[in-house]
């Protein structure tokens, strides 16, 4: 199978597991905006984003090490088991060390729903670790199915707790814990990780190797989440929880684009690692960069009118202002994809230490711009800060990757420039056009993507049809 087909196949598999969880956002958004106040939803959003920032610390982000070193071990399960055993040993020690710190934090700050939040942190650590084990062992379909299980359970529990029983934030946290725990149990039944690990595998050399790879990723990931989380805290401090509730709803729409990003980044990481020693590596990397660039711009042409139509029927009146901020957040998500795209090369060549500097730059710029503009532009300040900081880091990483890793990745301005006039037009229609205009814009956007990406779409279609024909339960 060619590398393009492998990339397409992995993208389809990751899409199966990842897309379902992001679609959940839109299935539940009408419920959230109908049954929760802006303040309640704002607090829940802060909990979720804070948990995602804390998880890398608690887990030492060792699951990324499991994934990377397991891929290098090939089909030798004993080598993978060695890295998995040592990684789990590190996680256990790290979790035990965080318990007194968490108790102390609750003692001083009196965190609402503290114990449930801590359980969600642990559940997220375990879920992430087992998903990365599945990816490292090339069990990508298992990775996808676990995502579907988590999504389905979360949907049912959210409806039960919020609509039927009329609970609020506490129920949302509990549903996260239960759904991730169930998905973890399913993965363990299939992978049998606990049967494969052995204390005989534990040794300081492997532990040091894993930590040397993952430690630089911790501050990088924290900085990444600060990039996305700091705006929320600034909004809460300067404007209030109600404003953050509106900003949180607006931020859900860019998750469509972030879903596409996550799917292709998962598949791209696998392929980039496999192709690192290929003779035509540079040409292949350039080809993929330009493909992803066209794809991202094309997806934006669909998302703009879709958001306008969806929000008209799904967003409660209390959250109606959220729609005004979506285009800016979508553009920020566009640049963040390419931040992640170029960061993949740091993983490929195991030079993770350099990631931190650029992510810190993005976080710093984001905070400064938001603080300078928040009093005058309100929520728009956070949107603009996200765009500026992400764009600057994309430029820095582009030139750094080309210079330091001895690869040459070139952007084709001619092919991608075809989309830019359409972007400007669709953004203008978003704010000025009515329902009918945006329906036609949505159909036109779909046709444009279909025509300009016909070959790639047919490749995905053929792979998907073959997988359906030959599908076997895991």
N, C-alpha and C positions, 0 to 999 in steps of 0.2 A: 504494500500500500504506500502511495506517495505521501510525502510529508504534508502536503496541502490537504489530502484526504484524511490523514490522521488528525490534523488540526480541526478539520470540519467535523469528524466523528466525535472527537472529544468535546467539541463545542456543543454538539447535539446532546451528548450525555449530560454535561454540566447544565445545559439549558433545562433539561428535564427536572433536575433537582432544585436549581436556583430560581428559575422563573416562577415556580409555584409559590415560593415564600414571598416573592415581591408582589405577585398578584394579590396575595393575602392583604397587603396594605390597602389596596383599592376596594377589596370586598368588605373590609372592616371600616374604612374611612367614613362611610355614611353612618355607621353605628357609633363610632367614636364621636363624631360631630353632633350626633343627635342625643346621645345619652351622657356625654361628659361635658363639663364646662371647659372654657378655654384655660382656666387655671389648673384644673385636674389633668387635662391632657398635656399641658405644658410641663407639669411636674413629672408625669410618666415619661415624657420624652427625655427629660434630663436624666432620669434614672437609667433608661436604656443606653443612652450615649455614655454616661459615666461608667456603667458596667463594662462596656466595650473598651473603655480606656484603662480600666483597672485589671481586666483579664490578662493582658500581656505581662503585668507585674507579678500577679499571683502564679501564673503558669511559667514564668520566665520565657514565655513565647517559645517553649521548647518544641511545640508541635510543628513549627516551621523547620526545625532541625530534623525531626522525624521524616518529614516529607522529602527534604532535600537529600539526606544521606541514604534513605531507603531507595530512592530512584537510582543513585549511583551503585547500589549493591546488586542491581539487575534482578535476576530470578532466584538469587541465593537467599532463601528465607531465613537461614541462620544468621546471616549478617544483618538483615533487617531486624530480627528479633533482638540482636545485641543492642542496636541503637534504640529500639523501642523500650527495652528493659531499663536501660540507663536513663532514658528520657522520663519514664514514669517515676523512677526513683528520685530524680531531680524535682519533679512536680510535687511529689508527696512531701519532700523536705520543705519546698517553698511554701506550700499551703499551710503546713504546720507553723511556719514562721510568721505567716500573716494573721493567724488567729488572734494573738494578743494585740497586734496593731489595730485590727478591726474593732475589737472590744474597746480599746482605748479611744478610737475615733468616735464610737457611738457614745461613750461616756462624756466626752467633751462637747460634741455637737448635737446629741439627741436626734439621731437620724430617724425619720419616720419610716416604718416598715423595714427596719434595719435587718432583722433576721431573714426576712424573705429576700431582700436585696443580696445579702451575702450568699444565700442558697442559689440565687440566680447566677451569681459570679462563678460559684463552683460548678453548677450545671453547664454553664457556657464553656468553662475550661475543659471539662470532660468531653462535651459534645465536639468541640473544635479539635481536640486531640485525636479522637477516634475517626473523625472525618479525614484528618490529615494522614492517619495511619492507612486508611482505605486508599487515599490517593497515592501514597508512597508505595503501596503494594500493588498499584495499578488496578485497583478495584473501583474504577470510576463509576460504574453503574450502581454499586453499593452506596457510594457517596451520594449519588442522585436520589436513590430511593429513600435514604435516611432523611434527606431534605424534604421529600414529599410527606413522609410520615409526620415529621415535626410540624409542617405547615397544616396538614389536615387536622391534627389534634388541637393545634392552637386555634384554628377557626372554630371548631366545635366548642371548645372551652370558653372562648371569648363570647360567643353567642349565648351560651348557657349562663355565664356569670353576669354579663352586662344586661342582656335583653330580658332573660327569664328571671334571674335572681336579683337584678338591680344592684349588683356590687359595682365597685369602681376600680381605683388604682390597685388595690390589694389583689383583686381577682386577676388583673392583667399580668402582674408579676408571677402569681401562682400558675397561670396557664403557660407562661414561658418555661417555668421550672419543669412542670409535668411533661410538656411536649418534648423538650430536649432530652429529658431522662428516658422517655420511651424510645426515642430515636437511638440513643446510646445503647440501650439494652438490645435493640434489634441488630445494631452493628456488631456488638460483642458476640451475639449468638452466631453470626455469620463469619466473623474474623477469628474468634476464639483466641483473642489476645492473651487472656489470663493463662491459658493452657500452654502458650508458647514462651512466655517470659520465664526467666530463671535468675536466681540471685548469683549464680556462677558467672553470668554475663557482666555483672557490675564491676567496672574497673575505672580507675581515675583517668586513664588515657582517653577513653571514650567520653567520659563525662566532660573533661577539659575540651575535647574536640567539639562536642555539642554546644557547650557554653560559649566557646570562642566564636562560634557561628551565630548564636542566637542573642547573646548579650547586646551587641550593637543594634539589634532589631527592636529591643524593648524601648529605649528612648525614642527611636525613630517612629515606632507605632504610637507611642504616647504623644509625640509631637504631631503625628498625623491626626489623632483624635482631638488634640488641642486645636488644631486647625479648624475642625468642624464643631468642636464643643465650646470653645472660648466665646464664640459669638452668642451662644445661648445664655451663658452666664452674664455676659455684658448686657444683653437685652433684659434679662431678669433684674439685674442690679440697677440699670439706668431707666428702664421703661416699665418693668413689672412682669409678673407671671402671665397675665392675659396676653400681652404682646408675644411672649414666647410661645404660647399656645397657637397663635396665628402663624408664627414663623415655623413651628413644628409641622403644621398641616401643609404649609407651602413647601416644606422640605421633602414631604412624602412624594410629590410628583416627580422630582428629579430622580427618584429611585427607579423609575422606568429606565432611564438612561444608565443609571448605576447598575441595574440588573444586567443590561447588555455588556457593560464594562466588566462586571464580575465573571460572567460566563466566559467571555473571550480571554480575560486575563488568566483564569484557571487553565484553559486549554493552551494559551500562549506560553505560559511558564513551562508546561510539560514539553512543548515542542522546542522552545528556545534552548532548553537544557540538552535535549537530544541532538540538536543541530550545532552545538557550540564548536565542534571540530570539523564540520563539513567544509569541503573545498570552496563551495560557492556560498558560504555562510553570509557574507556581507550583502550580496545581492538578494538572498532570501529574506534577511531581516528588513532590508529596505522595501521589498515587495509587500511584506506584511504590515509595515508601518503605514504605507500609503493605502493599503486595503482598509485597515482599521480607521484611518482618517476619513476616507470616503464613507465608510459605514456609519461612523458617528455623526457626520454631518447629515447624512441621509435620514438617520433615525430622528434627528432634531426636526426635520421637515414634517415628520408624522406626529411627533409629540406635541408640538405647539398647538395645532388645531384640536388634537385629542383632549388635551388638558382643558381647553376652553369649553368643549362640548361636555366632557365628563363633569366638570365642576358645576355646570349649570343645573345638573340634576342630583348631584351627590353631596354637595357641601352645604351644611347648615348655615343659616343667615348669620349666626354669631361668628362664623369663620370665613365669611365671604371675602374679606379683604385679602386673604391669603393668596388668591389667584393673581393679584397684581405683582407679586414677587417671583412667581415661578420662572418666567423667561430668564431672569438674571441668574437664578440658581441652576437652571439647566446649562447655561453657558459655563458656569463654574464647574459643574459636573463634567462637562466636555473636556476642560483642561485637566481636571483631576484624573481622568482616564489616562491621559498621556504622561502624567506624573508617574502613575503606576506602571505604564508600559515601559518606560525607560528604567524604572527601578528593577524590572525583571532581570536586566543584565547584571545588576549587582548580585542577584541571587545566582545567576548562571555561573559567574566567575568567582563566587564566594568572597566577594569584597563588600560585605554588608556594612562595614564600618563607615563608609563614605556616604551612606544614605542619610545618616543623622544630620549632617550639616545642612543639606538642602531642605530637609523637612523642618528644621529649626528656623531657617530663613522664612519659609512659608508661614509658619506659625507666628513668628514675630511680626511680619508684615501684616498678617491678618488681624492681629490684636491691635496694632498701632492704628491702622486705617479705620477699623471699627470704632475705636475710642475717639478718634478725631472727628468722625462724621456722625456718630449716633445721635447727638443732641439735635442736629439739624435735619438729618435724613431718616432718622428712626430706623426701621427694619431695613430700609434700602442700604444703609451703611454696611450691614453684615453681608448683604448680597454683593455689593461692589468690592468689599474687602476680599471675599472669596475668589472673585474673578482675578483681581490684580495679583494676589499672592500665588495662586495656582499657575497663572500664565508665566510669571517670572521664574518659578522653579522648573517649569517645563523647558524653558529656554536654557537654563543653567544645566539641567541634566542632559539635554540633547547634545550640547557641545562637550560636556564632560565624558559622556559615553563614547562619543566619536574619537576623543583625544586619548583617553586613558586605557580603554579596553582594546585598542588596536583594531577596531571595526569601523566601517564607514556606512552609516545609515543616512540616506538622502531622502528629503521630502520632495515629492513632485508637485510643485506649485501649480502647474498647468492643469492636472487632473482634478486636484482638490479645489482649485479656484472656481470651477464651474458651479459649485454649490453655494458660494458666498452670496451672490445676488439673491438667490432663493431664500437664504437665511434672513436677510434683511427684510425681504417682502413678507415672509411668514411672521416675523416678529411684529411688523406693522399691522398685519391683519389680525393678530392676536388681540391687540388693544383696540382696534377700530372696527373690525368686522363683526357681524352678527352670527347667529347659529347657522344660517344657510351658507354664508360665505365660508365659514370654517369647515362645513361638511364637504364642500367642493375642494377646499384646500387640502383636507385630509385625503380624499380620493386621489387628487393630483400628486400629492407627496408619495403615496403608495406606488403609483404608476412610475414616477421618476426613479424611485429606488429599484423597482422591478426591471426597468430598462437598463439602468447604468450598472446594475449588479446581477445581470441575468445569469452569467456563468457560475458565480458563487452560489446563487439561490438554487440552481439546478443541481449543483454538487451536494448541497445540504439536503435537498429533497430526495435524491437518490440514496444517500446514506441513511436517511430517516426511514425510507420505505424498506430498505434491506434489513434494518434493525427490527422493524415491526414484523417483517416476515419470519425472521429467525429468532424472535425474542424467547428467552427461557427465563423462568422465575429464578431469582437469586437464592 
